[in-house]
């Protein structure tokens, strides 16, 4: 295990706040492995690079010899985390949570060392709480304190509904820290309030309060909004290698440096001395290699050069058959409907936007009208933007 100063230097890199640092130092000086908690509600099936900021930090703690506790919020996911929401979020079903939790584990262990990670589910203790336990927990915080959260206050001022169960969420997340006797909790800056509640509850239960480490929220490939699948500005860790490579190459030079800082251990001075294009290639190669290995990363780089520079078609293109669709004529679809049916874009309105901007090609030819009929009686190669390709053909019924 590295000395205290070296550990502190590693932990500080990329972190927004370390609360409080002097207590963290005292914990480290005891020379014992710390219990590092990270909780995630499996509210969606896929993990993107934004999530890996926390995962990378956890991996660092593993390498420093500390114990990682990966808490799957299968109970809290059914409540719905109100963080950052402008309205009450619809809770998930047990079946949805179970399915997403399985996917989460499959993905996080692409980064974390499975042998050094303890996986726990908060339903194991939360489902056993009695109503008097919940009332006792609720009695440890006031409505005024809850309204210190920006999202709650904003909704209150705008007279938007806040359900009582949403006030319980921070308390339950904090209670998880009590049960796990966490020494440190890590999360995004949007989780700061909830994690501080954990500190307070640990004091209430006569435990040593946890240290809070907040990490920044990663901007998406647009460089503006938080990385999100719904905004289509994300790089998913299960995206095909060529997509990870291509999306990374599309980001701005400034955003590239931020990704290096938050998502890698490279020396930033070395990166700044490189030509931006070469630095971006290294970053793209790093991401693909991390999730798929060096061989796939090398293949993705070669294919990117062929597609982007030489305008070639990828060697392997997924095929999606069309059946039971609203044909305009026999085996013919308007271009925007075809894109929607193929699920290449999220909606018909986005399909229209892509086509209007000249972003759709069929068999290498630009489609100029969203209403242009595409004959799918034979196999067609559909291209959206520079890097999304799919083969399609109508299924004769």
C-alpha positions as CSV (number, residue, x, y, z in Angstrom):
1,X,0.0,0.0,0.0
2,X,1.4,3.4,-1.0
3,X,2.1,6.0,1.7
4,X,-0.6,8.5,2.8
5,X,0.7,11.4,0.6
6,X,0.8,9.2,-2.5
7,X,-2.7,7.9,-1.8
8,X,-4.0,11.4,-1.3
9,X,-2.5,12.6,-4.6
10,X,-4.2,9.7,-6.5
11,X,-7.5,10.3,-4.9
12,X,-7.4,14.1,-5.5
13,X,-6.9,13.7,-9.2
14,X,-10.2,14.5,-11.0
15,X,-12.1,14.9,-7.7
16,X,-14.2,18.0,-7.2
17,X,-14.4,17.8,-3.4
18,X,-12.9,15.7,-0.6
19,X,-15.1,16.3,2.5
20,X,-13.4,16.7,4.9
21,X,-9.8,16.1,3.9
22,X,-8.3,16.1,7.4
23,X,-10.6,13.3,8.5
24,X,-9.7,11.3,5.4
25,X,-6.0,11.7,6.2
26,X,-6.6,10.4,9.7
27,X,-8.4,7.4,8.4
28,X,-5.5,6.7,6.0
29,X,-2.9,7.0,8.7
30,X,-4.5,4.1,10.6
31,X,-3.0,1.9,7.9
32,X,-6.1,-0.3,7.6
33,X,-8.0,-0.9,4.3
34,X,-11.0,1.5,4.1
35,X,-14.5,0.5,3.2
36,X,-15.3,2.4,0.0
37,X,-19.0,2.6,-0.9
38,X,-20.5,3.2,-4.3
39,X,-24.2,2.8,-4.8
40,X,-26.0,2.6,-8.1
41,X,-29.7,2.2,-8.8
42,X,-30.1,0.0,-11.8
43,X,-32.6,2.4,-13.4
44,X,-31.3,1.8,-16.9
45,X,-29.6,-1.2,-18.5
46,X,-26.5,0.4,-20.0
47,X,-23.4,2.1,-18.6
48,X,-21.6,4.9,-20.5
49,X,-18.3,6.7,-20.0
50,X,-19.9,9.1,-17.6
51,X,-20.4,6.3,-15.2
52,X,-16.8,5.2,-15.6
53,X,-15.4,8.3,-13.8
54,X,-16.6,6.8,-10.6
55,X,-15.6,3.3,-11.6
56,X,-12.0,4.4,-12.5
57,X,-11.7,6.0,-9.0
58,X,-12.9,2.8,-7.4
59,X,-10.4,0.9,-9.4
60,X,-7.7,3.2,-8.0
61,X,-8.8,2.5,-4.5
62,X,-8.6,-1.2,-5.2
63,X,-5.1,-0.9,-6.5
64,X,-4.3,1.0,-3.2
65,X,-5.5,-2.0,-1.3
66,X,-8.9,-0.7,0.0
67,X,-12.2,-2.6,0.0
68,X,-14.8,-1.7,-2.6
69,X,-18.4,-2.2,-1.7
70,X,-20.6,-2.0,-4.9
71,X,-24.1,-1.4,-3.6
72,X,-26.9,-2.2,-6.1
73,X,-29.9,-0.2,-5.1
74,X,-32.5,-2.7,-6.1
75,X,-34.8,-1.4,-3.3
76,X,-34.2,2.3,-3.9
77,X,-34.5,1.9,-7.7
78,X,-38.2,1.1,-7.0
79,X,-38.6,4.4,-5.2
80,X,-36.9,6.5,-7.9
81,X,-34.0,8.8,-7.1
82,X,-35.3,12.4,-7.3
83,X,-31.9,13.9,-7.9
84,X,-31.9,16.4,-10.7
85,X,-35.5,15.7,-11.6
86,X,-38.0,18.4,-12.3
87,X,-40.9,16.1,-11.6
88,X,-41.6,12.8,-9.7
89,X,-40.0,9.9,-11.5
90,X,-41.9,6.8,-12.2
91,X,-40.7,3.9,-10.1
92,X,-39.5,0.7,-11.8
93,X,-41.0,-2.7,-11.4
94,X,-39.1,-5.6,-9.6
95,X,-38.6,-7.3,-13.0
96,X,-37.1,-4.2,-14.6
97,X,-34.7,-3.7,-11.6
98,X,-33.6,-7.3,-11.6
99,X,-32.9,-7.3,-15.3
100,X,-30.9,-4.0,-15.2
101,X,-29.0,-5.1,-12.1
102,X,-27.7,-8.2,-14.0
103,X,-26.6,-6.0,-16.9
104,X,-24.9,-3.5,-14.5
105,X,-22.8,-6.2,-12.9
106,X,-21.7,-7.6,-16.3
107,X,-20.6,-4.1,-17.3
108,X,-18.9,-2.7,-14.2
109,X,-16.6,-5.7,-13.9
110,X,-15.0,-4.6,-17.2
111,X,-13.3,-2.0,-15.0
112,X,-13.4,-3.2,-11.4
113,X,-11.6,-6.3,-10.2
114,X,-14.4,-8.7,-9.4
115,X,-12.3,-10.6,-6.9
116,X,-11.7,-7.4,-4.9
117,X,-15.3,-6.1,-5.1
118,X,-18.0,-6.9,-2.6
119,X,-21.5,-6.8,-4.2
120,X,-24.5,-6.1,-2.0
121,X,-28.2,-5.3,-2.5
122,X,-29.9,-2.9,-0.3
123,X,-33.2,-4.8,-0.4
124,X,-31.5,-7.3,1.9
125,X,-31.9,-4.9,4.9
126,X,-34.3,-2.2,3.6
127,X,-37.1,-4.7,2.9
128,X,-36.9,-5.9,6.5
129,X,-37.5,-2.4,8.0
130,X,-40.8,-2.0,9.9
131,X,-43.0,1.0,9.7
132,X,-41.7,2.2,13.1
133,X,-38.2,2.0,11.8
134,X,-39.0,4.2,8.8
135,X,-40.8,6.7,11.0
136,X,-37.8,6.8,13.4
137,X,-35.5,7.4,10.4
138,X,-37.7,10.1,9.0
139,X,-37.6,11.8,12.4
140,X,-33.9,12.4,12.1
141,X,-34.3,15.1,9.3
142,X,-36.5,18.1,8.9
143,X,-38.5,19.3,5.8
144,X,-36.4,22.5,6.0
145,X,-33.2,20.5,5.7
146,X,-34.6,18.5,2.7
147,X,-35.6,21.7,1.0
148,X,-31.9,22.8,1.0
149,X,-31.6,20.5,-2.0
150,X,-31.7,22.6,-5.1
151,X,-34.0,20.3,-7.1
152,X,-36.5,20.1,-4.2
153,X,-36.5,23.8,-3.7
154,X,-36.9,24.5,-7.4
155,X,-39.9,22.3,-7.6
156,X,-41.4,23.7,-4.4
157,X,-41.0,27.3,-5.7
158,X,-42.5,26.4,-9.0
159,X,-45.4,24.6,-7.2
160,X,-44.5,21.3,-8.8
161,X,-45.4,18.2,-6.9
162,X,-42.9,16.6,-4.5
163,X,-44.1,13.2,-3.2
164,X,-43.4,12.3,0.4
165,X,-41.5,9.1,-0.7
166,X,-39.0,11.3,-2.5
167,X,-38.0,12.9,0.9
168,X,-37.3,9.4,2.1
169,X,-34.8,8.6,-0.7
170,X,-31.8,10.6,0.8
171,X,-32.5,9.1,4.2
172,X,-32.6,5.6,2.8
173,X,-29.4,6.1,0.8
174,X,-27.8,7.5,4.0
175,X,-29.1,4.5,6.0
176,X,-27.2,2.2,3.6
177,X,-24.0,3.9,4.8
178,X,-25.0,3.1,8.4
179,X,-25.6,-0.5,7.6
180,X,-22.4,-0.9,5.6
181,X,-20.3,1.1,8.1
182,X,-18.8,2.9,5.1
183,X,-15.5,4.9,5.6
184,X,-15.8,6.7,2.3
185,X,-18.7,7.2,-0.2
186,X,-18.0,8.2,-3.8
187,X,-20.5,9.7,-6.2
188,X,-21.1,12.5,-8.7
189,X,-21.5,16.1,-7.7
190,X,-25.3,15.6,-8.0
191,X,-25.2,13.1,-5.1
192,X,-23.4,15.4,-2.7
193,X,-26.6,16.1,-0.6
194,X,-27.5,12.4,-0.3
195,X,-24.0,11.4,0.7
196,X,-23.9,14.2,3.4
197,X,-27.1,12.8,4.8
198,X,-25.2,9.6,5.2
199,X,-22.6,11.4,7.3
200,X,-25.3,12.8,9.5
201,X,-27.1,9.5,10.0
202,X,-23.9,7.7,10.9
203,X,-23.3,10.3,13.6
204,X,-26.9,9.7,14.8
205,X,-26.2,6.0,15.0
206,X,-22.9,6.7,16.9
207,X,-20.7,5.6,14.0
208,X,-17.6,7.3,12.6
209,X,-18.9,9.5,9.7
210,X,-17.9,8.6,6.2
211,X,-15.7,10.8,4.0
212,X,-17.4,12.2,0.9
213,X,-15.6,12.2,-2.5
214,X,-17.5,14.0,-5.3
215,X,-16.6,13.5,-8.9
216,X,-17.6,15.7,-11.9
217,X,-20.4,14.9,-14.2
218,X,-19.0,14.1,-17.6
219,X,-20.1,16.3,-20.6
220,X,-21.3,14.3,-23.6
221,X,-19.8,14.2,-27.0
222,X,-21.5,17.6,-27.7
223,X,-19.3,19.2,-25.0
224,X,-22.3,20.9,-23.5
225,X,-24.9,18.6,-21.9
226,X,-24.3,15.9,-19.3
227,X,-23.6,12.6,-21.0
228,X,-26.9,10.9,-21.5
229,X,-28.4,8.2,-23.7
230,X,-31.6,10.2,-24.0
231,X,-29.6,13.1,-25.5
232,X,-27.7,10.8,-27.9
233,X,-24.4,12.4,-26.7
234,X,-23.0,9.3,-25.0
235,X,-20.3,6.7,-25.6
236,X,-21.5,3.4,-24.2
237,X,-19.0,0.9,-22.9
238,X,-20.9,-1.8,-24.7
239,X,-21.1,0.1,-28.0
240,X,-19.3,-1.7,-30.9
241,X,-15.6,-0.9,-31.0
242,X,-15.9,1.1,-34.2
243,X,-18.6,3.3,-32.7
244,X,-16.5,4.0,-29.5
245,X,-13.6,4.9,-31.7
246,X,-15.6,7.1,-34.1
247,X,-17.5,8.9,-31.3
248,X,-14.3,9.7,-29.5
249,X,-12.7,11.0,-32.6
250,X,-15.7,13.4,-33.1
251,X,-15.2,15.3,-29.8
252,X,-13.6,18.7,-29.6
253,X,-9.9,19.1,-28.6
254,X,-10.8,20.8,-25.3
255,X,-13.2,18.0,-24.4
256,X,-10.6,15.5,-25.3
257,X,-8.3,16.9,-22.6
258,X,-11.1,16.7,-20.1
259,X,-11.7,13.1,-21.0
260,X,-8.0,12.4,-20.6
261,X,-8.1,14.0,-17.1
262,X,-11.2,12.3,-15.9
263,X,-11.1,8.9,-17.6
264,X,-7.3,8.0,-17.8
265,X,-4.1,8.1,-15.9
266,X,-2.0,9.6,-18.7
267,X,0.3,12.5,-17.9
268,X,-1.6,15.6,-19.2
269,X,1.6,17.5,-20.0
270,X,2.6,14.6,-22.3
271,X,-0.8,14.7,-24.0
272,X,-0.8,18.5,-24.5
273,X,2.6,18.2,-26.2
274,X,1.1,15.8,-28.8
275,X,-0.7,16.8,-32.0
276,X,-4.4,16.9,-31.2
277,X,-5.3,14.3,-33.8
278,X,-2.7,11.9,-32.6
279,X,-3.8,12.5,-29.0
280,X,-7.4,11.8,-29.9
281,X,-6.5,8.6,-31.6
282,X,-4.7,7.4,-28.5
283,X,-7.7,8.3,-26.4
284,X,-10.1,6.4,-28.8
285,X,-7.7,3.4,-28.8
286,X,-7.5,3.5,-25.0
287,X,-11.3,3.3,-24.6
288,X,-11.7,0.5,-27.1
289,X,-8.8,-1.5,-25.6
290,X,-10.2,-1.0,-22.1
291,X,-13.5,-2.7,-23.0
292,X,-12.5,-5.0,-25.9
293,X,-8.8,-5.5,-25.8
294,X,-5.9,-4.2,-27.9
295,X,-6.6,-6.3,-31.0
296,X,-10.1,-4.9,-31.4
297,X,-8.8,-1.4,-30.7
298,X,-6.3,-1.8,-33.6
299,X,-9.0,-3.1,-35.9
300,X,-11.3,-0.2,-35.0
301,X,-8.5,2.3,-35.7
302,X,-7.9,0.8,-39.2
303,X,-11.6,0.7,-40.0
304,X,-12.1,4.3,-38.8
305,X,-9.3,5.5,-41.2
306,X,-10.8,3.5,-44.1
307,X,-14.3,4.9,-43.5
308,X,-13.5,8.4,-42.5
309,X,-10.6,9.1,-44.9
310,X,-11.3,6.9,-47.8
311,X,-15.1,6.7,-47.7
312,X,-15.2,2.9,-47.6
313,X,-17.9,0.7,-46.2
314,X,-17.2,-1.3,-43.0
315,X,-16.3,-5.0,-43.5
316,X,-19.0,-6.1,-41.0
317,X,-22.4,-4.4,-41.0
318,X,-25.3,-5.6,-38.8
319,X,-28.4,-6.8,-40.6
320,X,-31.9,-5.8,-39.5
321,X,-34.9,-7.4,-41.3
322,X,-38.0,-5.5,-41.9
323,X,-41.4,-7.1,-41.3
324,X,-44.8,-6.1,-40.1
325,X,-44.2,-2.4,-41.0
326,X,-46.6,0.2,-42.4
327,X,-45.6,-0.1,-46.0
328,X,-46.4,3.0,-48.1
329,X,-46.2,0.8,-51.2
330,X,-45.2,-2.9,-51.5
331,X,-41.8,-3.1,-49.7
332,X,-41.3,0.7,-49.9
333,X,-41.1,3.1,-47.0
334,X,-40.7,6.8,-46.6
335,X,-37.1,7.5,-45.6
336,X,-38.0,8.9,-42.2
337,X,-40.2,5.9,-41.4
338,X,-37.4,3.5,-42.5
339,X,-35.0,5.1,-40.0
340,X,-37.5,4.9,-37.2
341,X,-38.3,1.3,-37.9
342,X,-34.6,0.3,-38.0
343,X,-34.1,2.0,-34.6
344,X,-31.0,3.8,-35.8
345,X,-32.5,7.0,-34.4
346,X,-34.7,7.5,-31.3
347,X,-37.7,9.0,-33.0
348,X,-39.4,10.0,-36.3
349,X,-38.7,13.7,-35.6
350,X,-35.0,12.9,-35.2
351,X,-35.1,10.9,-38.4
352,X,-36.5,13.9,-40.2
353,X,-33.8,16.1,-38.8
354,X,-31.0,13.8,-39.9
355,X,-32.4,13.6,-43.4
356,X,-32.9,17.3,-43.8
357,X,-29.2,17.8,-42.8
358,X,-28.1,15.3,-45.5
359,X,-27.1,12.7,-42.9
360,X,-28.8,9.7,-44.6
361,X,-27.3,7.6,-47.4
362,X,-28.8,4.5,-49.0
363,X,-26.4,2.4,-51.0
364,X,-23.9,5.3,-50.9
365,X,-26.3,7.9,-52.2
366,X,-27.6,10.9,-50.2
367,X,-31.4,10.8,-49.5
368,X,-32.6,14.4,-50.1
369,X,-36.2,14.1,-48.9
370,X,-37.6,12.6,-45.7
371,X,-40.6,11.4,-47.8
372,X,-38.5,9.7,-50.5
373,X,-39.6,6.1,-50.9
374,X,-36.9,3.5,-50.2
375,X,-37.4,0.2,-52.0
376,X,-36.4,-2.5,-49.5
377,X,-37.4,-5.5,-51.7
378,X,-33.6,-6.0,-52.1
379,X,-30.9,-5.6,-49.5
380,X,-29.9,-2.0,-48.9
381,X,-27.0,-0.5,-47.0
382,X,-28.2,2.3,-44.8
383,X,-25.7,4.9,-43.5
384,X,-26.5,7.6,-40.9
385,X,-23.7,10.1,-40.4
386,X,-20.2,8.9,-41.1
387,X,-20.1,5.9,-38.8
388,X,-23.5,4.3,-38.4
389,X,-24.2,1.5,-40.9
390,X,-26.9,-1.2,-41.1
391,X,-28.1,-3.6,-43.9
392,X,-31.8,-4.1,-44.3
393,X,-34.2,-6.0,-46.4
394,X,-38.0,-6.6,-46.3
395,X,-39.1,-10.0,-45.1
396,X,-41.7,-11.3,-47.6
397,X,-44.8,-12.6,-45.9
